[in-house]
Amino acid sequence: MRPPQAIHNWQMDQKADLNQTEQKPQYISAFRALSGYIRLHLWAFIGVFCCTLIAILSELLQPFLMKIAIDDNLLAGKNDYKGLLVICAIYLALSLSSFVFTYLQSNLLQHIGQSIVARIRNQLFGHIMKQSMRYFDRMSSGSLITHVSSDTEALNQFFNQVLLSLFRDGLTLIFIIVMMFQLDTTLALYCLILLPIISLVAIAFRSFMRTTYQLARTRLSRMVAFVAENLSGMNLIQVFHQQMEQEKQFNERNGSYFKANIREIRTNVVFGRTFDILSNLSIAFVTWIGGSAVLDHNLEFGVLYAFITYIRQFFQPINTITQQWNTLQSATVAVSRIWTVFDSKPDITDRAEQREVLLPEKVKGRIDFDDISFSYEEGIPIIRKLDLHIEPGELIGVVGTTGAGKSSLISLLCRFYDVKEGRIRIDGTDVRDIPQSTLHRVVGLVQQEPFLYSGSIIDNVRMFDESITREEVIQACEFVGADSIIQKLRNGYDTLLSERGSGLSAGERQMISFARIIVFKPKILILDEASANLDSHTEKLIQNALHVVSQNRTTIVIAHRLSTIMQADRIIVMSRGEIVEQGSHKQLLACGGHYRELYEHSQGHVAV
């Protein structure tokens, strides 16, 4: 569930991207970024070019054939039926050729585009998965979702629409001009007078179309952010009966987006009709100039007919290319944003030439925090000179008020972040010298909100690792006491869970996460407030499961409920990033310090 602040951040990201587009479109860098992928399909692109060339020539030679039929046969009075049949046969062959090669060109280019986009999408997702936790702290999930889905889709449209238009329509324009000069140089020069006029119209509309396009996209992002925020906070909306108010606000945003869309459509219609008017005026101009030449016997009628046909075809590719401006702009911004993600480097990396210094099967589980200091931001310390040593197999409870640094301590042990000072060692080895893949096999983490994926219970326990058998999963669930719960489900272990395991209660999800620990056998186990927000019955089940999974493991339990860690070998009390007390439950109560205050507060009365 995304908090409202994240929604706001995502919305601001969208606005910032649009502003970036408006200020400095980075076309050169965008195409340069794609060039490496395009080179992988060089021969396929050559095939597209050849198919496009043949298709265009097949289409543009048809008016030239009509010119031959009119001037060299009909108006010449030859009445050569055989010659006309030959021309008709060639015309039909050209039409079929245009159809076939246009089909091949479109399908080949689609295949190239889809292959490149799929490759980029895979690499982008894989790159995001390799980022450190600090990256996700500063990047909203909405922005990352936009990069993987919307930005890659914009890139897909670049290949489907823009690149196809540049290939086909660009070559069509060139060949039409060549054919015009081939027919009559003087009339072709008159037609070229239209090019500056067309360019001015296109430039004028391009600026206005960009503004309307950006306005529509901005208002769409606002509406999407508003909907996402309402869905995530639906319980509050219903409790406080805010449905009517939220519907009113949505209608305002929806109406604003509707107006922006109408404005964009109106702009496109006006632009298209303007080109139609220019096309008709051009035809009238060519008919007047060419008709006068025909009457004066300075120009053949077939040439005039072919010219009029080419003029009609002349405006269509220009119109298409200009209308692809928004798509090109969107794709350029998308490529820039995607490569911004690719340019990000993880803060936490394995050291160069790192060798296997710790074998998971030989780990005993000793943990040493040697005078560590840590802060998320410079000048705001979270942990200060903390020194803690945990023996193999020891069960440690960590308590403290919110902001004491408990979860940060665990994040450092899992190496989601690196310490600023000091070091953390497992069996005497600095965690920075342990490959992350090995470290995460050694250290198992059960969080307050265990994450379950869409899939069967079997796959969620073994995390889709096919090397772990079904029998091992069932044994692990029986071991932690989850088997009786799973057997009550309709399809047992094959029950398909919905997103985040919403078909199960919080306690049932936690039991499955404990079964994961048994399956993957880490020597160090961390429970980050795993019993929070549970009822007393479920908490008892979790405590029993904890007792089972903590056997022969070094276990660290972070808990708000002190009942969870009363039986711990040692309890660590943290405050403002420091250890202020440590000892057993009885020892800490006898001290009458922070722990006793926390305990008596949990019992509902104030310490004396």
N, C-alpha and C positions, 0 to 999 in steps of 0.2 A: 504494500500500500504506500503510495507516494504522498508525503506530507504536503500541505498547501505551499510551503516555502519552496519546495522542489518544483512544484507546478509553476510558481512565479519565476523561478530561475530558468525553467525550460522556455517559458514564454519570452523572457528577456533574451535568451539565446537566439530564438527565432527572429526577434526584432533586430538584434545585433547583426545576424547574418544578412538580413535584408538591407540594413544600412551599409554593411560592407559591400554588398552587391552594387548599391547605388553609388558608393564612393569610388570603388576601384575594381572593376571586373578584371580578373587575372586570367585572360584567355590563353596567353602564351604558356604560362606555367601549367594550366590545366591540360592543354594538349600535349605538353612535354611529359606530364605525368602519365598520360595514357599511351605514349609512344612505345614504351617497353612492352605493353600488352599487345599493341597493334602489330609489332614486329613478329610476335609469335604466330600470327595468322597472315604473314606477308603474302604467301602464295594464294590464300583464299581471297585476300583483297585484290590481288591481280586478276583472279577469276571474276570477282564482282565488277571490276573495271571493264574487263573484256565483254562481259554479258551486257553491261550498261551501254557500252559503245555500240554493240550490234543492235540492241533494242532501239536506241535513239536513231541510228542510221536507217533502220527498217521503217521507223515512223516518219522520219523527215524526207525520205525518198519518195513517199507516196504522192505528195503534191507535185513533185518534179515529174513523176510518171504521168499525172493528169495534164501537166503542161505539154508533154510530148504528144499525148493523145489528142489534145485540142489543136495545137499549132501544126504538128507534122502530119496529122491525119484528117480530123474533122474539118478544120478551116482551110486546109490545103486541098480539099476536095478529092482525096485519093480513094475514099470509101474502101479502105483496106481492112476487110473484116478479120482476116487472119492476123494482121498486125494488132488489131484491137483486142482479139482474144489472147494474144501473147502478153499484151500490156495488162489485161485483166488477171491473167494467171500470175504474172509477176507481182501485181498489186496484192492478190490473195496470199501469195507466199510471203511477202513483206509483212502483211498483217499477222499471219501465223508466227513468223519469226519474232516480231515485236512482242506478241503475247508470251511465247515460250521463254525468250531471254529475259523479259521483265519478271516473269515468274521465278526463273532461276536466280536472277540478281537479288530479288527481294528475299527469297528463302535463304540464300547463301549469306547475305548480310545479316539477316535475323539470327542465323546460327552463330555467326562470328560474335555479334553483339551479346547474345545470351551467354555464350561461353565466357566472354571477357567479364561480363557483369557477375556471373556466378562465381568466377575465380576471385574477383575483387571482394564479393560478399563473404566468401569463405575466409579469405585472408584477413578481412576487416574483423570478423567475429573472433577468429583465432588471435589476432593482435590485441583486441580488447580483453580477452581472457587472460593474457599474459601480463596485464598491467597490475601495478601494486595498488594496495588499498587506498593510498593517498590520492591516486588518480580518480577513484570513484568518490572520494570525499569532495573533490572540487568540480566533478562533472556530474550533472544531473542525469538520472536514468532516461528521462524524456529525450535529452539531446542524443544520447547514444542510440536509443531506439530509432530516432530520426535518421541518424547516419546509416544504420544497418538496413532500414526499410525504405524510407522516403528518398534519401540521397542516392542510394543505389538504383531505385526506380527511376529517378530523374536521369541517371546515367544510362539506364536502359532506353529511355525515350530518346536520348541523344543518338544512339545507334539506330533505333527504329525509325526516327523521323528526320532528325537534323542531318546525320551523315548520309542517309539515303537521298535527301533533298539536295545536298551539296554535290553528290555524285551525279545524280540523274539530271536535276534542273540546271546545274552549272554547265554540264556538257551540252545540254539541249540548247541553252542560250548561245554558246559558242558556235555550235553547228548551224543554228538558224541564221546567225550573222554571216557565216561562211557561204551558206546556200543563197542568201540574198545577194551577196556580191557576185556569186557565180552566175546568177540570173541577169542582174542589171546593176552596174556600179552606181549610176546616177541615182536611181530610185533607192538603193541601199543607203547612200549617203543622206538622202532626205529622211529616211527612217531613223538614222542614228541621231538626228536632232532630238528625238524623243528621249534618248538616254539621260541627258541632264535633268529633264523635267521629271522623269521617273525617279531618279536618284533623290531629287529635292523632296518629292512627296514621301518617299520611303524614309528619309532621314527625319522629316517632320513628324511622321506618324510613329516612328520607332521610339522617340523620346516619350511621347504621350502614352504609347502602349506599354512601355516599361513602367511608368508611374501607375497606371491602372492595374497592371499585373501585380506589382509589389503591394499595392493597397489591398487587393483581394487576398493575397497570401497572408499578409499581416493579420487581417481580420479573421481569416480562417484559423490561424494559430491561436488567437485569443479565444475563439469559440471552442476549439478543441481543449485548450487548457482549462476553460471553465467547466466543460463537461467532465473531464478527468478529475478535477478537484471535487465536484459534486458527487461523483460516483465513489470516490475514496472516503468521503465524509457523509455518506447517505444516512448512517444511523443518527448523526446529530441533526440532520435536516428533518428527519421524521420525528425525532423526540421533541424538537422545538417548533414543529409544524411550520417549517419554512418553505414548503413545496410551492406555494403560490408566489412568494417573493423570488425564489430561485428561478421559477418558470418565467416570471416577468423579466428578470435580468437576462435569462437565456434568449428570450424573444427579442430583446434589444440587440444583443450580439448577433443573433441570427438575421435580424432585419438589416443590421449594418453590413453583414457579409453579403446578403441578398442584393443590396444597393451597389456594393462594389462589383459583384458579379455582373449585374445588369450593365453597369458602366463599362466593364471590360468587353462584354458582348457587343454593346453599342459601338464601341471603338473599333472592334474587329469588323463589324458590318459596314461602318462608314469607310474604313480602309479598303475593304473588298469592293464596295460599290464605286469608290473613287477610281480604282484600277479598271473597273468595268467601263466607266465613262471615258477614261483615257484610251482604253482599247477601242471603243466605238469611234471616238474622235480620230484615232490613228487610222482606223480602217477607212473612215470618210476621207481623210487627208490623202491616203494612198490611192483610193479610188478616184479622187479628183485629179491628182497629179498623173497617175498612171492612165486614167481614162482619157485625159487630154493627149497623152503620148500615143495611145492606141488610135485615137481619131486622126491624129496627125501621121499615123503609120510609122511612128518612131519606136513603137513597142508592140510586141506580139500580145494577143489577148491571153494566151496560155500563161505567159510570164506574169501578167497582172493577176490572174487567178491564183497562181502559186504564191505571189507576194501577199495577197490578202489572207491566204491560209496561214502563211508563216507569221504574219502580224498577229493573227488570233492566237497562235501558239506561243508567240513571243512574251505575252503578258502573263501567261499562266505560271511558268517557272519563277518569274520575278515575284509574283504574288505569293507563291508557295514559300520561297526562300525568306521573304520578309516576314511572313507569318510564323516562321520557325524561330524568330528572334527570341521570344519569351522562353521557348524550350531550350534554346542554346544558352541563354542567360542562366536559366535554372540549372542546367547541367554543369555549366562552368562553376557556379557557386557550390554545387554538390561535390564536384571533384576537388575543389579547394578545401572544403570541410572534411572530406574523406581523407585527403592527404595530410591534413592537420592532425587527424587521429593517428595515421601511420607514422607521423614524425615524432609522436610522443614516445618517450622511452620509460620503461619501468624503473622506479626508484630502487626496488629491491631486485638484485640480480645475483646469480652465482658467480663466484670469483673465477677469473680466467684460469684455465688448466686445473680446475678443481678436481681432486681425486676423491675416491670414496674413503673418507676417514672414519666413518662410523657405520657399522653393519647393523641394520635394524634388528636382526635376530639375536645379536649379541648385546644389545643395549640393556643396561641394568636399571636406568631411570633416575640417576642422581641429577639434580638441577641446582645450578649456582647462579645467582644474580649478584654480580660483583660490582657494588657501588655504581649502579646504573642511574643515568639521568635521561629524561626524554621530554620533548615538547612537540606538539603539533605545529605551533607557530613560534617563531623566534621571540624570546622575551616573555613567553607565557609557559613556565615549567609545569608539567603534569606530574612527573616523578622526579624526586630529588635524592640523589645519592643513596639509593635503596640497596641494602645488602641483605640477601636472604639465601639460605642454603637448605635444600630439601633432600632427605635421604631416599634411597631406592625403596619403593613400596610404601612410602609414607602417605597418609591421607591428610591433606592440608585444607583447612577452611579459610576463606578470605572474606572478611566483612568490612563494612565501612559505609559512610554516608555517600550519597550521590556526588560524583566528582572527585572521589578519593583517589582514583587511579587504578581501581581493581581491574576493569576490562582492558585498560591500556597495558597493564602488566602482562595479561594473557596474550594480547596482540603482539607484544614484543617477543614472547616465548615462541609463538607461532611464526614469527618473523613476517608479520604483515607490515611492520615498520622496523626500522633499525634504531638502536639506542644512539643517543648523542654522545654519551660518555659511558665508560665501563664496558662490561661484556656479560653475555649470558652463555653459560656452558651446559652441555648435556654430556654426562660422563667425562667431564674434563675437556670436551671439544667445543670451541666457540661455534655458536649456531650459524655464524656467517661463513664458517668453513665447511658447513654441511650442505650438500646440494638440496635445493628446496623439495625436490621429489622425495628424497630420503627423509628429510625433516618431517614432512607431512604424513609419512607412513609411521614415523616414530611417535608423533604427537597427535592424539585424537581429540576433536573438539565437539562438544554437544552444547548448542546454544539455547537461549531462552525460547526462541521461536524456531524449532527445527524445520528445515526446508525440505519439502517433499516434491518430487517431480510428477508430472502427468505420466502415469504408467502403472504397472502392477506393483503389489507389495513386494514381491520377490525382487524385482528390478530396483526398487527404492532401497531395500536393505543392502543389496550387493552393489548398488550404484552403477548398474548396467555393465558390471564386469563379468563377462561370460565365463571367466576362469573359475569363479566361485559357483559351486554347484547348488542346486535346489536343496539338497539334503543339508548342506552346511548352513544355508539360510534358515531352514526350519529348526535345526538344532540350536542356532543362536537365539531365535525367537522363544523357543522353549526354555532356554537357559535364563533369559531375563524375565520370563513370565508373560510374554506377549502372545504366546501361542493360543491361549484360551480366548483372548480378545479377537484374534484374527479368524479363528475357526467359526466364530459367530457371524462373520460377514457372509454375504450371499455366495461369493465365489472363493472364499478362503484366501489363500495366498495369491490367487490369480485375480483378486478384486482390483479393478482399475480405479486409481485415485484421480480425482480432479486436480486442477491447479492448486499448488501448495497443500495438497492433501486435505482440502476443505471437507471431504466426506468423513473425516475422523475428528475426534475430540482432541484437545490439546494434550491430554495425558496419553492418548493412544499414539499420537505422532511422536511424543517423547520416547515411548517404549520402542518404537521402530528405530529411532535414532540410537538407542542403547544397543539394539541388536546389531546395528552397523559396527559398533565398537567391537563386539565379540567377533564379527566376521573378519574385520580388517586387523585386529590384534595389535593395536598400538601399545607401547610400553608406558607411555605417559598419557593420562586422561585428564581432560579439562572440561568441567561443567560450568558454563557461564550462566548462572541464575536459571538453571534448567527446571527448577520447581516453582518459579514465580508464576503467579496468576493461576494456580491450580487449587482445586478444592482439597479438603483434608484427606478424603479417601484416595484421590488420585495421587496426592503427595506421598501417601504411605506406600502406594505401589511403586512410585519413582524411587523412594528411599530403599525399598527392597531390591529394586533393579540396580541401584547405585552400589549397594553392598555386594551384589554379585559381580558387577563389572569391575569394581575396584580391587578385586582380589589379585594379588601379584602384580599390581600396577601402581606406579606413582600417580596419585590423584590429587588434583587441585579443584576445589569446589568454591565458586563464588556464589554467595547466597544473600538474599534479603531476609529470608526466613531463617532464623537462627536454629530452629528445630532441625533443619537439614544437616547442619554441621556440628551439632552438639557432641556426636560420638567421634569426631575427627581426632587424629593423633595430636594435631597442633592447630590452633586457630590464630590467624594473622589479622590484626586490626589495623586498617589503614586510614589515614587522614591527611588530606592535602599532599598526596604523593609520597608519604613517608609511613614507615611501620612504627606505630606508637605503642603497640602491645602485642605480645604473642605468648601462647601457652595453651593448656587444655581448658575446657569449658569451666571446670571447677576452679582452676587456678586464676582465670581471668575474672570470674565472679568475685573471688576473694580479694582481688586487687582493688575493686571498687572504682575502676576507671571508665574508659570509653566503652568497653565491652559490656560492663554491668549496666551502664546507661542505656545502651542499645537493647539489652535483654529486657530490662524492666519496661522500656517503652513498648517493646513487642508484646509484653504481657498486659499492657493497658494501664499501667500506673507509673508514676514518676519516681525516679530514684531519690532516696533521701540523702 
